[in-house]
Amino acid sequence: MHALFSEKVAVPSLEDMEINLSNVKMIFYNDLAPGSFKNLRKINVWGCGSLKNLFPASIAKDLPQLEHLSITDCGVEEIVSKGDGVEEQPVRFEFPQVSYLGVTGVEKLKCFYEGQHTIVWPMLKKLKTDGSALLKIVAWEHLRLIQGNEEPVLLGEEVIPKLEELELRTSGDMDQFPPDLFQHIKVFALSGGSPFSLFPFVRRFYNLERLEFSYFDFKHIVPCKGDAGTLPPIRNLKLVSARNLKHIWRKDSELDHILSNLQTLTVEDCDDWINIRVFSSSLQNLTILNVSFCEMMTNLVTPSVLKNLVQLTTIKVENCTKMTEIVGNEGECHQTIVVSKLKCLHLCNLKRLTSFCPWYYNFEFPCLAELVVEHCPWLKIFSEGVLSTPQLQRIKRSRYDEKWSWTSDLNTTIQQLYTEKDGLYFPYDFNISDTFPESMEIWTRNPQEILGFKNLSSMQF
């Protein structure tokens, strides 16, 4: 078998190696001279379906400068090859400078190294992998084998003592993980699956600050049992492409207990999410709310929910194509809603948005100083009720350009910009179809209202 780097190759000055060859079976020759790649800092291997291993033991033991190691969508059965024979004594692999390790899409992976071994990652801070590969990365099965299934030679905290970010593509059997492996983790991201056994696992993350779920179905979320106070005080929650999000607002769910400590909530690409429905105290500490690409949302919050977001400083809503209003109607108009700490509001690419609130509620924004409105072609007015924004002196018309508008007050400015068909939205491309009934109605009534957009360059019917 021919290696990509034969025994005659030595590149001690090489720092960055990227390999994407579908037919390569071996990268390094087994008996390379010591120091042949001693200055490698980054190894990135992906799409190598025929690759059987990454490097021999002699190379794995001689990478003192390696900081970044990534293996993606490869056919590797082991990370380190046995070479000409497996050593009888346990081998210790230490990667003294590796801070990022990614091992994903390696379904054929059987082990890190075939013989008895231990692995230490003293500087590893971010790890991206799946549940089964994680066990092999820390050599957990071999640690137990050495001791005859009794206590392992190394504790989890000695294997990865500084791990702060863990991203799992699939969870696997979480009970297999060493209990002390996660005590310093601050960020945990999980992609795919169901949260049936998630929270007993999350309780091991004593210092967890941010929790991220991708491609999760929350329909069968397990109700809270026992003392939920053992959950770590998570400050940031991110939900991406999740389904049945309405279940996370249930008062008996463990996520409801997480919500009470949240400072930042980010929701992206959750198509069946309608709006935020929470109990009065669930998001009492929330300061930042980011929502984007939620196709079914027609409004963001109700007045009662908004009034209880007493710590909220930032709202950013983007690319929600069915959203017509930010604050929906609860039937008790003419009441005053004070959003006391809101400083920043971004409304971007909301093609159906007609106003912040079309109902007769009175709003007070004593701290609002930054308002960005971009690509909102039907925004005609901010609010129908009495509006107070003493700190706001202009509207920013783009997140990226320094273009501003202001005419006496917020409502007047938005009305004027809508009348002028300029400023707020820059509609270069315009779609007139049944998907956007407002555009069809206006086109039928008076086409000039659409043709008056100064930046219009193309139209679709």
C-alpha positions as CSV (number, residue, x, y, z in Angstrom):
1,M,0.0,0.0,0.0
2,H,1.5,3.3,-1.0
3,A,1.3,6.2,1.4
4,L,0.7,9.8,0.4
5,F,3.9,10.7,2.3
6,S,6.5,8.0,1.7
7,E,9.5,7.1,3.9
8,K,11.6,9.6,1.8
9,V,9.4,12.6,2.7
10,A,10.1,14.9,5.6
11,V,8.6,18.4,5.8
12,P,9.5,19.6,9.3
13,S,8.5,23.2,8.4
14,L,4.9,22.3,7.3
15,E,2.2,23.8,9.5
16,D,-1.1,23.3,7.7
17,M,-2.3,20.1,6.0
18,E,-5.6,19.7,4.2
19,I,-6.5,16.4,2.4
20,N,-9.6,15.6,0.4
21,L,-8.8,12.6,-1.7
22,S,-11.5,9.9,-2.1
23,N,-9.1,7.1,-3.1
24,V,-6.2,7.6,-0.6
25,K,-5.8,4.7,1.8
26,M,-2.8,5.8,3.8
27,I,-1.4,9.3,4.5
28,F,1.8,8.6,6.3
29,Y,4.4,5.8,5.9
30,N,4.8,3.7,9.1
31,D,8.5,4.4,9.7
32,L,9.0,8.0,9.0
33,A,12.1,9.6,10.6
34,P,11.5,11.4,13.9
35,G,10.5,15.1,13.5
36,S,9.3,14.7,9.9
37,F,6.2,16.7,10.7
38,K,7.1,18.2,14.0
39,N,5.7,21.7,13.2
40,L,2.3,20.6,12.0
41,R,-0.4,22.9,13.6
42,K,-3.5,22.0,11.7
43,I,-4.7,18.7,10.1
44,N,-8.0,18.7,8.2
45,V,-9.0,15.5,6.4
46,W,-12.4,15.1,4.8
47,G,-14.2,13.1,2.1
48,C,-11.5,10.3,2.2
49,G,-13.8,7.3,1.9
50,S,-11.0,4.8,1.3
51,L,-8.8,6.0,4.2
52,K,-8.2,3.3,6.8
53,N,-6.4,5.3,9.5
54,L,-5.0,8.8,10.0
55,F,-1.4,8.2,11.1
56,P,0.9,5.6,12.6
57,A,1.8,5.6,16.3
58,S,5.2,7.0,15.5
59,I,3.7,10.2,14.0
60,A,0.9,10.4,16.7
61,K,3.5,10.6,19.4
62,D,5.5,13.3,17.5
63,L,3.1,16.2,16.9
64,P,4.1,18.6,19.7
65,Q,2.7,21.7,17.9
66,L,-0.6,20.3,16.6
67,E,-3.5,22.6,17.6
68,H,-6.4,21.6,15.2
69,L,-7.3,18.1,14.2
70,S,-10.4,17.4,12.1
71,I,-11.6,14.2,10.4
72,T,-14.9,14.4,8.5
73,D,-16.8,11.9,6.3
74,C,-13.9,9.4,6.1
75,G,-13.7,5.6,6.1
76,V,-11.2,5.4,8.9
77,E,-11.5,2.3,11.2
78,E,-8.9,3.6,13.6
79,I,-7.3,7.0,14.1
80,V,-3.8,5.7,14.9
81,S,-2.7,2.5,13.1
82,K,-0.9,-0.4,14.8
83,G,1.8,-0.2,12.2
84,D,3.9,-3.4,12.0
85,G,2.5,-4.7,15.3
86,V,0.7,-3.8,18.5
87,E,2.9,-3.0,21.5
88,E,2.4,-5.3,24.4
89,Q,2.6,-2.6,27.0
90,P,-0.1,0.1,27.1
91,V,0.7,3.1,24.9
92,R,0.2,6.6,26.1
93,F,-0.8,9.2,23.5
94,E,-0.6,12.8,24.5
95,F,-1.5,15.7,22.3
96,P,-0.1,18.7,24.3
97,Q,-1.4,21.6,22.2
98,V,-4.6,20.4,20.5
99,S,-7.4,22.8,21.3
100,Y,-9.9,21.7,18.7
101,L,-10.8,18.1,17.7
102,G,-13.5,17.2,15.3
103,V,-14.3,13.6,14.4
104,T,-17.6,13.3,12.5
105,G,-19.1,11.1,9.8
106,V,-16.8,8.2,10.6
107,E,-19.3,5.3,10.8
108,K,-16.6,2.6,10.4
109,L,-14.5,3.8,13.3
110,K,-13.8,0.9,15.6
111,C,-11.2,2.3,17.9
112,F,-8.6,5.1,18.4
113,Y,-5.8,2.5,18.5
114,E,-6.1,-1.2,18.5
115,G,-3.8,-2.0,21.4
116,Q,-4.1,-1.1,25.0
117,H,-3.6,2.7,25.4
118,T,-4.5,5.8,27.2
119,I,-5.0,9.3,25.6
120,V,-4.6,12.7,27.2
121,W,-5.8,16.0,25.6
122,P,-4.5,18.5,28.2
123,M,-5.4,21.7,26.2
124,L,-8.5,20.5,24.3
125,K,-11.2,23.1,24.6
126,K,-13.7,22.3,21.8
127,L,-14.7,18.8,20.7
128,K,-17.1,18.0,17.9
129,T,-18.1,14.3,17.4
130,D,-20.8,11.8,18.1
131,G,-21.5,9.7,21.1
132,S,-19.9,6.4,20.0
133,A,-16.7,8.2,18.7
134,L,-16.4,10.2,21.9
135,L,-15.9,6.9,23.9
136,K,-13.1,6.0,21.6
137,I,-11.5,9.5,21.7
138,V,-11.1,9.2,25.5
139,A,-10.2,5.5,25.2
140,W,-12.7,4.7,27.8
141,E,-13.2,1.1,26.8
142,H,-9.5,0.5,27.1
143,L,-9.2,2.2,30.4
144,R,-11.7,-0.2,31.8
145,L,-10.1,-3.2,30.0
146,I,-6.8,-2.5,31.7
147,Q,-8.4,-2.7,35.2
148,G,-10.7,-5.6,34.4
149,N,-13.8,-3.4,34.3
150,E,-13.1,-1.9,37.6
151,E,-12.0,1.7,38.2
152,P,-10.1,3.2,35.2
153,V,-6.4,4.2,35.3
154,L,-7.2,7.8,34.4
155,L,-10.2,9.8,35.6
156,G,-12.2,11.7,32.9
157,E,-10.9,15.0,34.3
158,E,-7.4,13.9,33.6
159,V,-8.1,12.9,30.0
160,I,-9.7,16.2,28.9
161,P,-9.1,18.6,31.9
162,K,-10.0,21.8,30.0
163,L,-12.8,20.8,27.7
164,E,-15.3,23.8,27.5
165,E,-17.3,23.1,24.3
166,L,-18.8,19.7,23.3
167,E,-20.9,19.2,20.2
168,L,-22.4,15.8,19.6
169,R,-24.0,15.0,16.2
170,T,-25.8,12.0,17.8
171,S,-26.0,11.2,21.5
172,G,-25.9,7.4,21.7
173,D,-26.0,5.8,25.1
174,M,-25.2,8.7,27.4
175,D,-24.9,6.5,30.5
176,Q,-21.6,5.1,29.1
177,F,-19.8,8.4,29.5
178,P,-17.5,8.9,32.5
179,P,-19.3,11.1,35.0
180,D,-16.4,13.5,35.6
181,L,-15.7,14.2,31.9
182,F,-18.0,17.2,31.6
183,Q,-17.5,19.2,34.8
184,H,-15.8,22.1,33.0
185,I,-18.0,22.2,29.9
186,K,-19.7,25.6,29.3
187,V,-21.2,25.0,25.9
188,F,-23.1,21.8,24.9
189,A,-24.6,21.4,21.4
190,L,-26.7,18.3,20.4
191,S,-27.9,17.6,16.9
192,G,-30.7,15.2,16.1
193,G,-32.7,12.8,18.3
194,S,-35.3,13.2,21.1
195,P,-34.7,14.7,24.5
196,F,-36.0,11.6,26.4
197,S,-32.9,11.0,28.4
198,L,-31.3,14.3,27.8
199,F,-31.7,16.1,31.1
200,P,-30.2,13.4,33.4
201,F,-27.2,13.8,31.1
202,V,-27.2,17.6,31.2
203,R,-27.1,17.5,35.0
204,R,-23.5,16.4,34.8
205,F,-22.5,19.7,33.3
206,Y,-22.1,21.7,36.5
207,N,-20.7,24.8,34.7
208,L,-22.9,24.7,31.6
209,E,-23.8,28.2,30.3
210,R,-25.0,27.6,26.7
211,L,-27.2,24.8,25.4
212,E,-27.9,24.3,21.7
213,F,-30.4,21.9,20.1
214,S,-30.5,21.2,16.3
215,Y,-33.0,19.0,14.5
216,F,-34.8,18.0,17.6
217,D,-38.5,17.0,18.0
218,F,-39.9,18.2,21.4
219,K,-43.3,16.5,21.0
220,H,-42.5,13.8,23.6
221,I,-40.5,15.9,26.0
222,V,-40.4,14.2,29.4
223,P,-42.1,16.1,32.2
224,C,-40.0,17.3,35.1
225,K,-39.6,14.7,37.9
226,G,-38.1,15.4,41.3
227,D,-35.9,18.4,42.1
228,A,-35.3,20.5,38.9
229,G,-33.0,22.7,40.9
230,T,-30.1,20.3,40.2
231,L,-30.1,21.6,36.6
232,P,-27.2,23.9,35.8
233,P,-28.1,27.7,35.5
234,I,-28.1,27.8,31.7
235,R,-27.9,31.4,30.4
236,N,-28.1,30.8,26.6
237,L,-30.4,28.6,24.7
238,K,-30.3,28.1,20.9
239,L,-32.9,26.1,18.9
240,V,-32.2,25.4,15.2
241,S,-34.6,23.4,12.9
242,A,-36.5,22.1,15.9
243,R,-40.1,20.8,15.7
244,N,-43.1,21.0,18.1
245,L,-41.6,23.9,20.0
246,K,-44.9,24.6,21.7
247,H,-44.1,21.8,24.1
248,I,-41.1,23.5,25.6
249,W,-43.5,26.1,27.1
250,R,-45.3,23.5,29.2
251,K,-45.0,24.3,32.9
252,D,-44.1,20.6,33.7
253,S,-41.2,20.4,31.3
254,E,-37.6,20.6,32.3
255,L,-37.0,23.2,29.6
256,D,-39.4,25.5,31.4
257,H,-37.1,25.4,34.4
258,I,-34.2,26.2,32.1
259,L,-36.1,29.2,30.6
260,S,-36.3,31.0,34.0
261,N,-32.5,31.5,34.0
262,L,-32.1,32.4,30.3
263,Q,-30.4,35.6,29.3
264,T,-30.2,34.9,25.5
265,L,-32.8,32.9,23.5
266,T,-32.0,32.3,19.8
267,V,-34.5,30.4,17.5
268,E,-33.7,29.7,13.9
269,D,-35.5,27.8,11.1
270,C,-38.3,26.4,13.3
271,D,-41.1,26.3,10.8
272,D,-43.9,25.2,13.1
273,W,-43.3,27.8,15.8
274,I,-46.2,30.2,16.1
275,N,-45.1,32.6,18.8
276,I,-43.7,32.8,22.3
277,R,-46.2,31.4,24.8
278,V,-44.8,31.4,28.3
279,F,-45.9,31.7,31.9
280,S,-45.5,35.1,33.4
281,S,-42.1,34.4,35.1
282,S,-40.6,31.9,32.6
283,L,-38.4,34.4,30.8
284,Q,-38.0,37.0,33.5
285,N,-34.2,37.2,33.1
286,L,-34.1,37.3,29.3
287,T,-32.1,40.1,27.9
288,I,-31.6,39.1,24.2
289,L,-34.1,37.5,21.8
290,N,-33.1,36.5,18.3
291,V,-35.6,34.9,15.9
292,S,-35.0,34.1,12.2
293,F,-36.4,32.0,9.4
294,C,-39.5,30.9,11.4
295,E,-41.9,30.5,8.5
296,M,-45.2,30.1,10.4
297,M,-44.8,33.0,12.8
298,T,-47.5,35.7,12.3
299,N,-46.4,37.6,15.5
300,L,-43.7,37.3,18.0
301,V,-45.3,37.9,21.4
302,T,-48.6,38.9,23.1
303,P,-48.8,42.1,25.2
304,S,-48.9,40.1,28.4
305,V,-45.7,38.2,27.5
306,L,-43.9,41.4,26.4
307,K,-44.7,43.2,29.7
308,N,-43.1,40.4,31.6
309,L,-39.8,40.5,29.7
310,V,-38.6,43.0,32.2
311,Q,-34.9,42.6,31.5
312,L,-35.1,42.6,27.7
313,T,-32.6,44.8,26.0
314,T,-32.4,43.5,22.4
315,I,-34.9,42.0,19.9
316,K,-33.8,40.9,16.5
317,V,-36.4,39.4,14.1
318,E,-35.3,38.4,10.5
319,N,-36.7,36.4,7.5
320,C,-40.0,35.4,9.0
321,T,-42.1,35.6,5.8
322,K,-45.6,35.4,7.4
323,M,-45.0,37.8,10.2
324,T,-47.4,40.7,10.0
325,E,-46.9,42.2,13.5
326,I,-44.4,41.9,16.3
327,V,-47.0,42.2,19.1
328,G,-50.3,40.4,18.7
329,N,-53.7,41.3,20.1
330,E,-55.1,40.0,23.4
331,G,-58.4,42.0,23.3
332,E,-57.5,44.5,26.0
333,C,-56.6,47.5,23.9
334,H,-55.7,51.0,25.2
335,Q,-53.6,49.6,28.0
336,T,-50.0,50.9,28.4
337,I,-47.1,48.6,27.8
338,V,-43.7,49.7,29.2
339,V,-40.7,48.0,27.7
340,S,-38.3,49.6,30.2
341,K,-34.9,48.3,29.2
342,L,-35.2,47.6,25.4
343,K,-32.3,49.4,23.7
344,C,-32.0,47.7,20.3
345,L,-34.7,46.5,17.9
346,H,-33.9,45.0,14.5
347,L,-36.7,44.2,12.0
348,C,-35.2,42.7,8.8
349,N,-36.5,40.9,5.7
350,L,-40.1,40.7,7.0
351,K,-42.0,40.8,3.8
352,R,-45.5,41.0,5.3
353,L,-44.9,43.2,8.3
354,T,-47.3,46.1,8.4
355,S,-46.6,47.4,11.9
356,F,-44.9,46.7,15.2
357,C,-48.4,46.5,16.7
358,P,-51.6,47.3,14.7
359,W,-53.8,47.4,17.7
360,Y,-54.5,50.4,20.0
361,Y,-52.0,49.7,22.7
362,N,-49.9,52.5,24.2
363,F,-46.1,51.8,24.2
364,E,-43.3,53.3,26.2
365,F,-39.7,52.6,25.2
366,P,-37.7,54.8,27.6
367,C,-34.3,53.3,26.5
368,L,-34.8,52.5,22.8
369,A,-31.9,54.1,21.0
370,E,-31.2,51.8,18.0
371,L,-33.9,50.8,15.5
372,V,-33.0,49.0,12.3
373,V,-35.8,48.4,9.7
374,E,-34.6,46.7,6.5
375,H,-36.5,45.0,3.6
376,C,-40.0,45.5,5.2
377,P,-41.9,46.7,2.1
378,W,-45.4,46.9,3.7
379,L,-44.4,48.6,7.0
380,K,-46.7,51.6,7.2
381,I,-46.8,52.5,10.9
382,F,-45.0,51.5,14.0
383,S,-48.0,51.6,16.4
384,E,-51.6,52.8,16.3
385,G,-51.7,53.8,20.0
386,V,-49.7,56.4,21.9
387,L,-46.0,55.9,21.4
388,S,-43.1,57.2,23.5
389,T,-39.5,56.8,22.4
390,P,-37.5,59.7,24.1
391,Q,-34.0,58.3,23.3
392,L,-34.7,57.4,19.6
393,Q,-33.5,60.0,17.2
394,R,-33.3,58.2,13.9
395,I,-34.1,54.9,12.0
396,K,-31.3,52.9,10.5
397,R,-32.3,51.6,7.1
398,S,-29.7,48.9,6.8
399,R,-27.6,46.7,9.1
400,Y,-24.6,47.2,7.0
401,D,-24.7,50.8,5.6
402,E,-24.8,54.0,7.4
403,K,-28.2,55.2,6.0
404,W,-30.5,56.9,8.4
405,S,-33.9,58.7,8.4
406,W,-35.8,60.8,10.9
407,T,-38.8,63.1,10.7
408,S,-40.1,64.5,14.0
409,D,-41.1,61.1,15.5
410,L,-41.1,57.3,14.9
411,N,-44.5,56.9,13.4
412,T,-44.2,59.9,11.1
413,T,-40.8,58.7,9.8
414,I,-42.1,55.3,9.0
415,Q,-45.2,56.7,7.3
416,Q,-43.2,59.1,5.2
417,L,-40.7,56.5,4.1
418,Y,-43.5,54.1,3.1
419,T,-45.2,56.9,1.1
420,E,-41.9,57.7,-0.6
421,K,-41.3,54.0,-1.4
422,D,-37.7,54.5,-0.4
423,G,-35.4,54.1,2.6
424,L,-36.7,51.3,4.8
425,Y,-36.4,48.3,2.5
426,F,-34.6,48.6,-0.9
427,P,-36.9,46.2,-2.8
428,Y,-34.7,45.3,-5.7
429,D,-36.8,42.1,-6.4
430,F,-40.5,42.0,-6.0
431,N,-42.9,39.0,-5.9
432,I,-46.5,39.4,-6.9
433,S,-48.3,36.2,-6.2
434,D,-50.9,34.4,-4.1
435,T,-48.1,33.8,-1.6
436,F,-48.2,37.5,-0.8
437,P,-51.9,38.5,-1.1
438,E,-51.1,42.1,-0.1
439,S,-49.0,42.6,-3.2
440,M,-51.6,41.2,-5.5
441,E,-54.3,43.4,-3.9
442,I,-52.2,46.5,-4.4
443,W,-51.2,45.6,-8.0
444,T,-54.9,45.1,-8.9
445,R,-55.9,48.4,-7.2
446,N,-53.1,50.6,-8.3
447,P,-49.9,49.2,-10.0
448,Q,-48.1,52.5,-9.6
449,E,-47.9,51.9,-5.8
450,I,-45.4,49.1,-6.6
451,L,-43.8,50.6,-9.7
452,G,-43.0,53.6,-7.5
453,F,-40.3,51.7,-5.6
454,K,-37.2,53.6,-6.6
455,N,-34.8,50.6,-6.4
456,L,-37.0,48.1,-8.2
457,S,-35.0,46.1,-10.7
458,S,-37.0,42.9,-11.3
459,M,-40.6,41.6,-10.7
460,Q,-42.0,38.1,-10.5
461,F,-45.7,37.1,-11.1
